[in-house]
């Protein structure tokens, strides 16, 4: 009887494990690609990521190129397309500058032209993977670029609306500029973060905010939200969302350094 009970309990555990949905994705940040350089950090990261198992997608969280131009962006994308998984793009402060003919509109047009099946038409967009909602929030400035991020009122209004659409889903926000500073660098702080935090306070579905920008590796929990910041290549993160369809999924952000 004990043997039968043991086998029965084991089968229940296996069934529960099979039914649980896990999700793995990769964050790559602050590549600062420069066509005149070797870009060894990016090449090493891509090689390393391609060896990982079960990666659903990768996200480049801003400062993808060092100088805003069509030529630099196209050269970066040529290298990024060597990833074995789909990838998404977040805009950083180094990526755009209207005075150099690289507005956010132009940047997004190039992405859609160069990447097959790339659907986003604007810097702010939403997509879904395994029941998890991913929201890309844009805090870059293309008119007067600078290292201080700024999530404008219209962006926060859009974010508030998007979060309200998915009250039963777990949400992960992807962005370049952190809301909770991972280090003391005033010139990198986000302008009026309290406005962003006020939006978050009105929703209970945000589980993590993934960002870069500061050049440091850090993770903090603030009001139940994991704020994960990652330095530039050759560092990257493998992020596992375990039991992704449950109310309180486990988010494990593993820091890696590609050799």
Helices and strands as residue ranges (DSSP letters): H 2-19, E 23-28, H 40-49, E 57-61, H 70-80, E 86-90, G 98-100, H 104-114, E 125-129, E 132-136, H 153-165, E 171-174, G 186-188, H 193-201, E 206-211, E 218-222, E 225-229, E 235-242, E 250-257
